[in-house]
Amino acid sequence: MPLVPGVVKGLGITFKEVVKTVVNGAETVQYPHEKEEPTPRARGVIALHEENCTSCMLCSRECPDWCIYIEGHKTLAPPRRAGGKPRSVNKLDRFDIDYSLCMYCGICVEVCPFEALFWTPEYEYSEPKIADLLHDKTRLGQWMETVPDFEGYEAGADVKAKKVPR
Amino acid sequence: MLFASILDAWWLQTIAKSGAVLAVVLLPAGLTVYLYLFKMVSFMQSRLGPMEAGPYGSLQLLAELGKSLQKEDIFPARADRNVFAMAPYVVLTSTFLLAVVVPFGPNALFTDLDTGVFLALAVSSISVIGILMAGWASASKYSLLGGLRAAGQLIAYELPMVLAVVGVVIQAGTLNLQQIVYAQINGEIFGWGALGLPFILTQFVGFLIFMIAVQAELTQVPFDMPIAESELVSGYMTEYSGMRFLMFFIGEFATAAIFAFLASVLFLGGWSIPPFITELVGLEVDSAWFNVIGPLVMVTKMLALTFVIYWVRFTYPRFREDQLQKFAWKVLIPIALVNITITGILKVAF
């Protein structure tokens, strides 16, 4: 028979836990009054930097859920030097991401050759109506303000982290 | 009741007592559910529990009530409709009947029965029928298993409960609960009457057995094989939803509170405070002030005992069915019988 029977020791453990919670507060985070800091490179919502997008359709094609809708048209921009040929430029009409379908895999961000899509750690964009989860071009552009700077590489690396175009 | 002197009409008394019984059953249930089920278990798990509904989550039970009221009343397709519907009421009947015999003060009681203890123990067995009805009528394998386990367990633990109380009855010399309280007030510890004689001092074995048997009668962990949440979903309560489930739920907590009231009457001196304090303040031991102080004292003692019941519930894993039965038949009943024998011998000798 041990000195303090396990039966009593068990009661002691739970009682100590009560005292600890009363004195020190709970271990849990009291959402929505307190919020936890998201980890670096956390994936929340996807932001669009419209100037970089050339409507190449790569993100739309690679998305496993087909949740990106892109429409664009070609216009002519003035030539770069006087007397040259007018250049054709792609202009975005519509760039929608449907967050009711998105599975946050990040393939679109990874595959974009012009770095027009960015991850942000924002997660509080739930809506009462599912249709409102379709974020259009303007809203995706507004998310750019919440994109954090890229994490630096390890000390002694030759490459420096790129800057986020806000 | 205090009203009896003012209004002698029996129908008025009955209405007043019915209202008071509702209060005695529902208010302690609500209080213990909030304090222990919402808050104490949360603190034991390093979290805060409900905090949004009312200040510090005090209105959470009200929110649960509202939620249950608007739920669909589901009957399983093959369930026996009448038995299924009646089962929660049978369990609640035993709870309300149990509350009728508990005294809260010299005159603050519902009925002064000469066989109060006998009625209390007999009536607490009615809930077994309700649980069996629920288990069988649910037409579900989880409920049936829960009901069968409940049958074995509840019947097995009736005996230690009764035998533990017999020791108190022998020592007090009466089955009348009010007289048991007076016996504790007027008793003396080796001639020293300042504390009275709360029977827990001499019947500590009986007290321990009674509390263990109460834990088993309420199907609380570590005796919750009939519910066994990780195995049987909810045991006999699995197929119940909404208001019917809430009736089982409130019945369970109300019964726990009322058993705690009973235990404080039988072992802790009921509605009385130690006589030397009453003499200090200059009151008679059975003065009318105790009709007001008595209920408060009872609630304090009830909260202390339910604290222990739920502390044990939230700490331990559960017994296996055979360990449970062995504990009742081979350990508790022999110890209770020995307790009765020794009490009887000492009562006659001294």
Chai-1 contact restraints between the chains, C-beta under 6 A:
chainA,res_idxA,chainB,res_idxB,connection_type,confidence,min_distance_angstrom,max_distance_angstrom,comment,restraint_id
A,G10,B,T315,contact,1.0,0.0,6.0,A-B,restraint_1
A,L11,B,T315,contact,1.0,0.0,6.0,A-B,restraint_2
A,T14,B,M44,contact,1.0,0.0,6.0,A-B,restraint_3
A,T14,B,T315,contact,1.0,0.0,6.0,A-B,restraint_4
A,E17,B,M44,contact,1.0,0.0,6.0,A-B,restraint_5
A,V18,B,F43,contact,1.0,0.0,6.0,A-B,restraint_6
A,V18,B,M44,contact,1.0,0.0,6.0,A-B,restraint_7
A,T21,B,F43,contact,1.0,0.0,6.0,A-B,restraint_8
A,T21,B,S46,contact,1.0,0.0,6.0,A-B,restraint_9
A,A26,B,S46,contact,1.0,0.0,6.0,A-B,restraint_10
A,A26,B,R47,contact,1.0,0.0,6.0,A-B,restraint_11
A,A26,B,L48,contact,1.0,0.0,6.0,A-B,restraint_12
A,E27,B,S46,contact,1.0,0.0,6.0,A-B,restraint_13
A,T28,B,R47,contact,1.0,0.0,6.0,A-B,restraint_14
